Amino acid sequence: MNNFFKYLFTIILVIIGLNILFKVIGITLHFLFPLIGIAIVAYLLYRIWGNPRNCRRNTSKTDRYDW
């Protein structure tokens, strides 16, 4: 769960940063927020319930250096 909170806080900071950037540019996050929210939820559900991208633990019991 440690990685989950790392991703969650990163995404929250990205949303805040995009909100500030779009206010400076003049585009409100009002139109993009539903799309960003759906994408974030889908990505987090995929990361939680799907197969992890890089599993650093060696799940196979064989020695990969045994030739």
PDB file of N, CA, C and O in Angstrom:
ATOM      1  N   MET A   1       0.814  -1.204   0.000  1.00  0.00           N
ATOM      2  CA  MET A   1       0.000   0.000   0.000  1.00  0.00           C
ATOM      3  C   MET A   1       0.852   1.261   0.000  1.00  0.00           C
ATOM      4  O   MET A   1       0.349   2.355  -0.254  1.00  0.00           O
ATOM      5  N   ASN A   2       2.120   1.111   0.279  1.00  0.00           N
ATOM      6  CA  ASN A   2       2.990   2.274   0.304  1.00  0.00           C
ATOM      7  C   ASN A   2       3.067   2.931  -1.071  1.00  0.00           C
ATOM      8  O   ASN A   2       3.030   4.156  -1.179  1.00  0.00           O
ATOM      9  N   ASN A   3       3.173   2.115  -2.124  1.00  0.00           N
ATOM     10  CA  ASN A   3       3.212   2.665  -3.475  1.00  0.00           C
ATOM     11  C   ASN A   3       1.884   3.302  -3.850  1.00  0.00           C
ATOM     12  O   ASN A   3       1.851   4.278  -4.599  1.00  0.00           O
ATOM     13  N   PHE A   4       0.789   2.756  -3.333  1.00  0.00           N
ATOM     14  CA  PHE A   4      -0.523   3.325  -3.639  1.00  0.00           C
ATOM     15  C   PHE A   4      -0.604   4.772  -3.171  1.00  0.00           C
ATOM     16  O   PHE A   4      -1.055   5.642  -3.917  1.00  0.00           O
ATOM     17  N   PHE A   5      -0.167   5.036  -1.933  1.00  0.00           N
ATOM     18  CA  PHE A   5      -0.231   6.401  -1.422  1.00  0.00           C
ATOM     19  C   PHE A   5       0.755   7.306  -2.145  1.00  0.00           C
ATOM     20  O   PHE A   5       0.495   8.498  -2.314  1.00  0.00           O
ATOM     21  N   LYS A   6       1.885   6.751  -2.573  1.00  0.00           N
ATOM     22  CA  LYS A   6       2.842   7.542  -3.340  1.00  0.00           C
ATOM     23  C   LYS A   6       2.210   7.998  -4.657  1.00  0.00           C
ATOM     24  O   LYS A   6       2.330   9.162  -5.039  1.00  0.00           O
ATOM     25  N   TYR A   7       1.534   7.070  -5.350  1.00  0.00           N
ATOM     26  CA  TYR A   7       0.856   7.429  -6.592  1.00  0.00           C
ATOM     27  C   TYR A   7      -0.290   8.395  -6.327  1.00  0.00           C
ATOM     28  O   TYR A   7      -0.489   9.344  -7.085  1.00  0.00           O
ATOM     29  N   LEU A   8      -1.043   8.162  -5.262  1.00  0.00           N
ATOM     30  CA  LEU A   8      -2.185   9.014  -4.956  1.00  0.00           C
ATOM     31  C   LEU A   8      -1.750  10.448  -4.680  1.00  0.00           C
ATOM     32  O   LEU A   8      -2.332  11.387  -5.222  1.00  0.00           O
ATOM     33  N   PHE A   9      -0.732  10.623  -3.840  1.00  0.00           N
ATOM     34  CA  PHE A   9      -0.264  11.973  -3.540  1.00  0.00           C
ATOM     35  C   PHE A   9       0.364  12.632  -4.760  1.00  0.00           C
ATOM     36  O   PHE A   9       0.232  13.843  -4.942  1.00  0.00           O
ATOM     37  N   THR A  10       1.039  11.861  -5.594  1.00  0.00           N
ATOM     38  CA  THR A  10       1.602  12.418  -6.822  1.00  0.00           C
ATOM     39  C   THR A  10       0.497  12.908  -7.741  1.00  0.00           C
ATOM     40  O   THR A  10       0.611  13.981  -8.333  1.00  0.00           O
ATOM     41  N   ILE A  11      -0.566  12.133  -7.862  1.00  0.00           N
ATOM     42  CA  ILE A  11      -1.671  12.522  -8.730  1.00  0.00           C
ATOM     43  C   ILE A  11      -2.380  13.753  -8.182  1.00  0.00           C
ATOM     44  O   ILE A  11      -2.782  14.628  -8.950  1.00  0.00           O
ATOM     45  N   ILE A  12      -2.538  13.831  -6.865  1.00  0.00           N
ATOM     46  CA  ILE A  12      -3.163  15.015  -6.266  1.00  0.00           C
ATOM     47  C   ILE A  12      -2.313  16.253  -6.536  1.00  0.00           C
ATOM     48  O   ILE A  12      -2.849  17.310  -6.873  1.00  0.00           O
ATOM     49  N   LEU A  13      -0.999  16.133  -6.393  1.00  0.00           N
ATOM     50  CA  LEU A  13      -0.120  17.269  -6.673  1.00  0.00           C
ATOM     51  C   LEU A  13      -0.152  17.652  -8.148  1.00  0.00           C
ATOM     52  O   LEU A  13      -0.080  18.837  -8.475  1.00  0.00           O
ATOM     53  N   VAL A  14      -0.258  16.676  -9.039  1.00  0.00           N
ATOM     54  CA  VAL A  14      -0.351  16.972 -10.471  1.00  0.00           C
ATOM     55  C   VAL A  14      -1.640  17.719 -10.774  1.00  0.00           C
ATOM     56  O   VAL A  14      -1.636  18.659 -11.569  1.00  0.00           O
ATOM     57  N   ILE A  15      -2.746  17.313 -10.150  1.00  0.00           N
ATOM     58  CA  ILE A  15      -4.021  18.001 -10.378  1.00  0.00           C
ATOM     59  C   ILE A  15      -3.944  19.442  -9.888  1.00  0.00           C
ATOM     60  O   ILE A  15      -4.425  20.351 -10.564  1.00  0.00           O
ATOM     61  N   ILE A  16      -3.345  19.659  -8.725  1.00  0.00           N
ATOM     62  CA  ILE A  16      -3.201  21.022  -8.210  1.00  0.00           C
ATOM     63  C   ILE A  16      -2.307  21.842  -9.133  1.00  0.00           C
ATOM     64  O   ILE A  16      -2.605  23.000  -9.426  1.00  0.00           O
ATOM     65  N   GLY A  17      -1.209  21.238  -9.591  1.00  0.00           N
ATOM     66  CA  GLY A  17      -0.311  21.943 -10.509  1.00  0.00           C
ATOM     67  C   GLY A  17      -0.983  22.273 -11.828  1.00  0.00           C
ATOM     68  O   GLY A  17      -0.810  23.372 -12.355  1.00  0.00           O
ATOM     69  N   LEU A  18      -1.750  21.330 -12.368  1.00  0.00           N
ATOM     70  CA  LEU A  18      -2.461  21.602 -13.619  1.00  0.00           C
ATOM     71  C   LEU A  18      -3.513  22.684 -13.434  1.00  0.00           C
ATOM     72  O   LEU A  18      -3.725  23.509 -14.323  1.00  0.00           O
ATOM     73  N   ASN A  19      -4.166  22.683 -12.290  1.00  0.00           N
ATOM     74  CA  ASN A  19      -5.167  23.713 -12.020  1.00  0.00           C
ATOM     75  C   ASN A  19      -4.524  25.096 -12.014  1.00  0.00           C
ATOM     76  O   ASN A  19      -5.062  26.034 -12.602  1.00  0.00           O
ATOM     77  N   ILE A  20      -3.382  25.224 -11.356  1.00  0.00           N
ATOM     78  CA  ILE A  20      -2.677  26.511 -11.324  1.00  0.00           C
ATOM     79  C   ILE A  20      -2.204  26.893 -12.720  1.00  0.00           C
ATOM     80  O   ILE A  20      -2.346  28.046 -13.129  1.00  0.00           O
ATOM     81  N   LEU A  21      -1.644  25.934 -13.456  1.00  0.00           N
ATOM     82  CA  LEU A  21      -1.148  26.211 -14.805  1.00  0.00           C
ATOM     83  C   LEU A  21      -2.277  26.640 -15.729  1.00  0.00           C
ATOM     84  O   LEU A  21      -2.126  27.599 -16.487  1.00  0.00           O
ATOM     85  N   PHE A  22      -3.409  25.940 -15.676  1.00  0.00           N
ATOM     86  CA  PHE A  22      -4.521  26.282 -16.548  1.00  0.00           C
ATOM     87  C   PHE A  22      -5.155  27.618 -16.171  1.00  0.00           C
ATOM     88  O   PHE A  22      -5.682  28.313 -17.039  1.00  0.00           O
ATOM     89  N   LYS A  23      -5.113  27.987 -14.890  1.00  0.00           N
ATOM     90  CA  LYS A  23      -5.622  29.305 -14.506  1.00  0.00           C
ATOM     91  C   LYS A  23      -4.726  30.404 -15.052  1.00  0.00           C
ATOM     92  O   LYS A  23      -5.210  31.459 -15.463  1.00  0.00           O
ATOM     93  N   VAL A  24      -3.423  30.159 -15.058  1.00  0.00           N
ATOM     94  CA  VAL A  24      -2.496  31.145 -15.620  1.00  0.00           C
ATOM     95  C   VAL A  24      -2.719  31.265 -17.123  1.00  0.00           C
ATOM     96  O   VAL A  24      -2.730  32.371 -17.663  1.00  0.00           O
ATOM     97  N   ILE A  25      -2.897  30.132 -17.800  1.00  0.00           N
ATOM     98  CA  ILE A  25      -3.108  30.150 -19.249  1.00  0.00           C
ATOM     99  C   ILE A  25      -4.499  30.686 -19.580  1.00  0.00           C
ATOM    100  O   ILE A  25      -4.676  31.347 -20.603  1.00  0.00           O
ATOM    101  N   GLY A  26      -5.470  30.414 -18.744  1.00  0.00           N
ATOM    102  CA  GLY A  26      -6.825  30.888 -18.992  1.00  0.00           C
ATOM    103  C   GLY A  26      -7.808  29.766 -19.259  1.00  0.00           C
ATOM    104  O   GLY A  26      -8.982  30.025 -19.522  1.00  0.00           O
ATOM    105  N   ILE A  27      -7.358  28.540 -19.196  1.00  0.00           N
ATOM    106  CA  ILE A  27      -8.239  27.388 -19.395  1.00  0.00           C
ATOM    107  C   ILE A  27      -8.619  26.866 -18.017  1.00  0.00           C
ATOM    108  O   ILE A  27      -7.752  26.623 -17.177  1.00  0.00           O
ATOM    109  N   THR A  28      -9.887  26.699 -17.793  1.00  0.00           N
ATOM    110  CA  THR A  28     -10.288  26.157 -16.493  1.00  0.00           C
ATOM    111  C   THR A  28     -10.232  24.641 -16.536  1.00  0.00           C
ATOM    112  O   THR A  28     -10.370  24.028 -17.594  1.00  0.00           O
ATOM    113  N   LEU A  29     -10.029  24.058 -15.385  1.00  0.00           N
ATOM    114  CA  LEU A  29      -9.968  22.605 -15.267  1.00  0.00           C
ATOM    115  C   LEU A  29     -11.373  21.999 -15.257  1.00  0.00           C
ATOM    116  O   LEU A  29     -11.538  20.784 -15.141  1.00  0.00           O
ATOM    117  N   HIS A  30     -12.372  22.859 -15.379  1.00  0.00           N
ATOM    118  CA  HIS A  30     -13.766  22.448 -15.330  1.00  0.00           C
ATOM    119  C   HIS A  30     -14.110  21.430 -16.412  1.00  0.00           C
ATOM    120  O   HIS A  30     -14.895  20.514 -16.167  1.00  0.00           O
ATOM    121  N   PHE A  31     -13.539  21.575 -17.597  1.00  0.00           N
ATOM    122  CA  PHE A  31     -13.854  20.665 -18.699  1.00  0.00           C
ATOM    123  C   PHE A  31     -12.990  19.411 -18.673  1.00  0.00           C
ATOM    124  O   PHE A  31     -13.434  18.339 -19.084  1.00  0.00           O
ATOM    125  N   LEU A  32     -11.758  19.543 -18.194  1.00  0.00           N
ATOM    126  CA  LEU A  32     -10.838  18.412 -18.230  1.00  0.00           C
ATOM    127  C   LEU A  32     -10.899  17.536 -16.989  1.00  0.00           C
ATOM    128  O   LEU A  32     -10.444  16.392 -17.024  1.00  0.00           O
ATOM    129  N   PHE A  33     -11.454  18.046 -15.889  1.00  0.00           N
ATOM    130  CA  PHE A  33     -11.429  17.293 -14.637  1.00  0.00           C
ATOM    131  C   PHE A  33     -12.160  15.952 -14.705  1.00  0.00           C
ATOM    132  O   PHE A  33     -11.641  14.968 -14.177  1.00  0.00           O
ATOM    133  N   PRO A  34     -13.345  15.865 -15.332  1.00  0.00           N
ATOM    134  CA  PRO A  34     -13.985  14.536 -15.413  1.00  0.00           C
ATOM    135  C   PRO A  34     -13.138  13.517 -16.170  1.00  0.00           C
ATOM    136  O   PRO A  34     -13.061  12.357 -15.765  1.00  0.00           O
ATOM    137  N   LEU A  35     -12.506  13.933 -17.256  1.00  0.00           N
ATOM    138  CA  LEU A  35     -11.662  13.005 -18.011  1.00  0.00           C
ATOM    139  C   LEU A  35     -10.437  12.595 -17.212  1.00  0.00           C
ATOM    140  O   LEU A  35     -10.060  11.423 -17.201  1.00  0.00           O
ATOM    141  N   ILE A  36      -9.815  13.559 -16.545  1.00  0.00           N
ATOM    142  CA  ILE A  36      -8.638  13.257 -15.731  1.00  0.00           C
ATOM    143  C   ILE A  36      -9.029  12.361 -14.558  1.00  0.00           C
ATOM    144  O   ILE A  36      -8.305  11.422 -14.227  1.00  0.00           O
ATOM    145  N   GLY A  37     -10.159  12.642 -13.934  1.00  0.00           N
ATOM    146  CA  GLY A  37     -10.619  11.833 -12.805  1.00  0.00           C
ATOM    147  C   GLY A  37     -10.904  10.394 -13.202  1.00  0.00           C
ATOM    148  O   GLY A  37     -10.523   9.464 -12.491  1.00  0.00           O
ATOM    149  N   ILE A  38     -11.569  10.207 -14.329  1.00  0.00           N
ATOM    150  CA  ILE A  38     -11.860   8.850 -14.796  1.00  0.00           C
ATOM    151  C   ILE A  38     -10.571   8.114 -15.139  1.00  0.00           C
ATOM    152  O   ILE A  38     -10.430   6.929 -14.835  1.00  0.00           O
ATOM    153  N   ALA A  39      -9.631   8.810 -15.771  1.00  0.00           N
ATOM    154  CA  ALA A  39      -8.356   8.181 -16.123  1.00  0.00           C
ATOM    155  C   ALA A  39      -7.572   7.794 -14.872  1.00  0.00           C
ATOM    156  O   ALA A  39      -6.963   6.726 -14.827  1.00  0.00           O
ATOM    157  N   ILE A  40      -7.584   8.652 -13.863  1.00  0.00           N
ATOM    158  CA  ILE A  40      -6.858   8.361 -12.619  1.00  0.00           C
ATOM    159  C   ILE A  40      -7.472   7.156 -11.909  1.00  0.00           C
ATOM    160  O   ILE A  40      -6.753   6.263 -11.460  1.00  0.00           O
ATOM    161  N   VAL A  41      -8.784   7.131 -11.810  1.00  0.00           N
ATOM    162  CA  VAL A  41      -9.448   6.014 -11.137  1.00  0.00           C
ATOM    163  C   VAL A  41      -9.189   4.710 -11.891  1.00  0.00           C
ATOM    164  O   VAL A  41      -8.917   3.681 -11.272  1.00  0.00           O
ATOM    165  N   ALA A  42      -9.270   4.747 -13.211  1.00  0.00           N
ATOM    166  CA  ALA A  42      -9.028   3.533 -13.997  1.00  0.00           C
ATOM    167  C   ALA A  42      -7.590   3.060 -13.836  1.00  0.00           C
ATOM    168  O   ALA A  42      -7.344   1.862 -13.699  1.00  0.00           O
ATOM    169  N   TYR A  43      -6.640   3.987 -13.852  1.00  0.00           N
ATOM    170  CA  TYR A  43      -5.232   3.608 -13.706  1.00  0.00           C
ATOM    171  C   TYR A  43      -4.960   3.026 -12.321  1.00  0.00           C
ATOM    172  O   TYR A  43      -4.264   2.018 -12.198  1.00  0.00           O
ATOM    173  N   LEU A  44      -5.504   3.652 -11.284  1.00  0.00           N
ATOM    174  CA  LEU A  44      -5.276   3.147  -9.934  1.00  0.00           C
ATOM    175  C   LEU A  44      -5.921   1.774  -9.730  1.00  0.00           C
ATOM    176  O   LEU A  44      -5.333   0.904  -9.087  1.00  0.00           O
ATOM    177  N   LEU A  45      -7.118   1.578 -10.269  1.00  0.00           N
ATOM    178  CA  LEU A  45      -7.740   0.261 -10.164  1.00  0.00           C
ATOM    179  C   LEU A  45      -6.935  -0.787 -10.917  1.00  0.00           C
ATOM    180  O   LEU A  45      -6.812  -1.924 -10.463  1.00  0.00           O
ATOM    181  N   TYR A  46      -6.389  -0.409 -12.060  1.00  0.00           N
ATOM    182  CA  TYR A  46      -5.553  -1.341 -12.812  1.00  0.00           C
ATOM    183  C   TYR A  46      -4.298  -1.696 -12.030  1.00  0.00           C
ATOM    184  O   TYR A  46      -3.878  -2.853 -12.006  1.00  0.00           O
ATOM    185  N   ARG A  47      -3.697  -0.689 -11.387  1.00  0.00           N
ATOM    186  CA  ARG A  47      -2.467  -0.945 -10.628  1.00  0.00           C
ATOM    187  C   ARG A  47      -2.742  -1.768  -9.369  1.00  0.00           C
ATOM    188  O   ARG A  47      -1.907  -2.578  -8.966  1.00  0.00           O
ATOM    189  N   ILE A  48      -3.900  -1.566  -8.750  1.00  0.00           N
ATOM    190  CA  ILE A  48      -4.206  -2.301  -7.525  1.00  0.00           C
ATOM    191  C   ILE A  48      -4.606  -3.741  -7.847  1.00  0.00           C
ATOM    192  O   ILE A  48      -4.101  -4.674  -7.223  1.00  0.00           O
ATOM    193  N   TRP A  49      -5.502  -3.928  -8.809  1.00  0.00           N
ATOM    194  CA  TRP A  49      -6.058  -5.255  -9.058  1.00  0.00           C
ATOM    195  C   TRP A  49      -5.371  -5.980 -10.195  1.00  0.00           C
ATOM    196  O   TRP A  49      -5.491  -7.200 -10.300  1.00  0.00           O
ATOM    197  N   GLY A  50      -4.652  -5.265 -11.052  1.00  0.00           N
ATOM    198  CA  GLY A  50      -3.982  -5.909 -12.174  1.00  0.00           C
ATOM    199  C   GLY A  50      -2.610  -6.416 -11.781  1.00  0.00           C
ATOM    200  O   GLY A  50      -2.212  -6.346 -10.619  1.00  0.00           O
ATOM    201  N   ASN A  51      -1.907  -6.920 -12.754  1.00  0.00           N
ATOM    202  CA  ASN A  51      -0.553  -7.383 -12.512  1.00  0.00           C
ATOM    203  C   ASN A  51       0.378  -6.183 -12.421  1.00  0.00           C
ATOM    204  O   ASN A  51       0.266  -5.257 -13.226  1.00  0.00           O
ATOM    205  N   PRO A  52       1.290  -6.179 -11.461  1.00  0.00           N
ATOM    206  CA  PRO A  52       2.210  -5.045 -11.346  1.00  0.00           C
ATOM    207  C   PRO A  52       3.157  -4.984 -12.539  1.00  0.00           C
ATOM    208  O   PRO A  52       3.502  -6.006 -13.133  1.00  0.00           O
ATOM    209  N   ARG A  53       3.561  -3.783 -12.871  1.00  0.00           N
ATOM    210  CA  ARG A  53       4.427  -3.562 -14.015  1.00  0.00           C
ATOM    211  C   ARG A  53       5.792  -4.186 -13.794  1.00  0.00           C
ATOM    212  O   ARG A  53       6.253  -4.987 -14.607  1.00  0.00           O
ATOM    213  N   ASN A  54       6.433  -3.824 -12.706  1.00  0.00           N
ATOM    214  CA  ASN A  54       7.744  -4.359 -12.365  1.00  0.00           C
ATOM    215  C   ASN A  54       7.668  -4.971 -10.982  1.00  0.00           C
ATOM    216  O   ASN A  54       7.527  -4.262  -9.985  1.00  0.00           O
ATOM    217  N   CYS A  55       7.761  -6.257 -10.925  1.00  0.00           N
ATOM    218  CA  CYS A  55       7.783  -6.922  -9.632  1.00  0.00           C
ATOM    219  C   CYS A  55       9.239  -7.144  -9.276  1.00  0.00           C
ATOM    220  O   CYS A  55       9.917  -7.948  -9.916  1.00  0.00           O
ATOM    221  N   ARG A  56       9.726  -6.451  -8.272  1.00  0.00           N
ATOM    222  CA  ARG A  56      11.142  -6.523  -7.937  1.00  0.00           C
ATOM    223  C   ARG A  56      11.495  -7.791  -7.190  1.00  0.00           C
ATOM    224  O   ARG A  56      12.659  -8.187  -7.138  1.00  0.00           O
ATOM    225  N   ARG A  57      10.489  -8.427  -6.613  1.00  0.00           N
ATOM    226  CA  ARG A  57      10.749  -9.690  -5.934  1.00  0.00           C
ATOM    227  C   ARG A  57      10.873 -10.802  -6.960  1.00  0.00           C
ATOM    228  O   ARG A  57      10.148 -10.831  -7.954  1.00  0.00           O
ATOM    229  N   ASN A  58      11.779 -11.698  -6.713  1.00  0.00           N
ATOM    230  CA  ASN A  58      11.949 -12.843  -7.600  1.00  0.00           C
ATOM    231  C   ASN A  58      10.948 -13.911  -7.187  1.00  0.00           C
ATOM    232  O   ASN A  58      11.143 -14.595  -6.182  1.00  0.00           O
ATOM    233  N   THR A  59       9.873 -14.054  -7.963  1.00  0.00           N
ATOM    234  CA  THR A  59       8.817 -14.983  -7.582  1.00  0.00           C
ATOM    235  C   THR A  59       9.164 -16.413  -7.950  1.00  0.00           C
ATOM    236  O   THR A  59       8.659 -17.353  -7.337  1.00  0.00           O
ATOM    237  N   SER A  60      10.013 -16.585  -8.937  1.00  0.00           N
ATOM    238  CA  SER A  60      10.393 -17.952  -9.285  1.00  0.00           C
ATOM    239  C   SER A  60      11.466 -18.432  -8.319  1.00  0.00           C
ATOM    240  O   SER A  60      12.327 -17.666  -7.887  1.00  0.00           O
ATOM    241  N   LYS A  61      11.393 -19.706  -7.996  1.00  0.00           N
ATOM    242  CA  LYS A  61      12.326 -20.265  -7.014  1.00  0.00           C
ATOM    243  C   LYS A  61      13.654 -20.671  -7.641  1.00  0.00           C
ATOM    244  O   LYS A  61      14.585 -21.043  -6.928  1.00  0.00           O
ATOM    245  N   THR A  62      13.749 -20.605  -8.954  1.00  0.00           N
ATOM    246  CA  THR A  62      14.996 -21.002  -9.600  1.00  0.00           C
ATOM    247  C   THR A  62      15.977 -19.843  -9.593  1.00  0.00           C
ATOM    248  O   THR A  62      15.589 -18.675  -9.586  1.00  0.00           O
ATOM    249  N   ASP A  63      17.234 -20.187  -9.593  1.00  0.00           N
ATOM    250  CA  ASP A  63      18.283 -19.176  -9.625  1.00  0.00           C
ATOM    251  C   ASP A  63      18.511 -18.765 -11.072  1.00  0.00           C
ATOM    252  O   ASP A  63      18.860 -19.603 -11.903  1.00  0.00           O
ATOM    253  N   ARG A  64      18.322 -17.503 -11.379  1.00  0.00           N
ATOM    254  CA  ARG A  64      18.461 -17.085 -12.768  1.00  0.00           C
ATOM    255  C   ARG A  64      19.914 -17.059 -13.226  1.00  0.00           C
ATOM    256  O   ARG A  64      20.185 -16.982 -14.424  1.00  0.00           O
ATOM    257  N   TYR A  65      20.846 -17.123 -12.287  1.00  0.00           N
ATOM    258  CA  TYR A  65      22.257 -17.152 -12.651  1.00  0.00           C
ATOM    259  C   TYR A  65      22.805 -18.572 -12.723  1.00  0.00           C
ATOM    260  O   TYR A  65      23.991 -18.768 -12.991  1.00  0.00           O
ATOM    261  N   ASP A  66      21.944 -19.565 -12.485  1.00  0.00           N
ATOM    262  CA  ASP A  66      22.382 -20.952 -12.560  1.00  0.00           C
ATOM    263  C   ASP A  66      22.328 -21.398 -14.015  1.00  0.00           C
ATOM    264  O   ASP A  66      21.246 -21.620 -14.560  1.00  0.00           O
ATOM    265  N   TRP A  67      23.506 -21.530 -14.652  1.00  0.00           N
ATOM    266  CA  TRP A  67      23.574 -21.869 -16.061  1.00  0.00           C
ATOM    267  C   TRP A  67      23.722 -23.350 -16.197  1.00  0.00           C
ATOM    268  O   TRP A  67      23.800 -23.863 -17.314  1.00  0.00           O
TER     269      TRP A  67
END
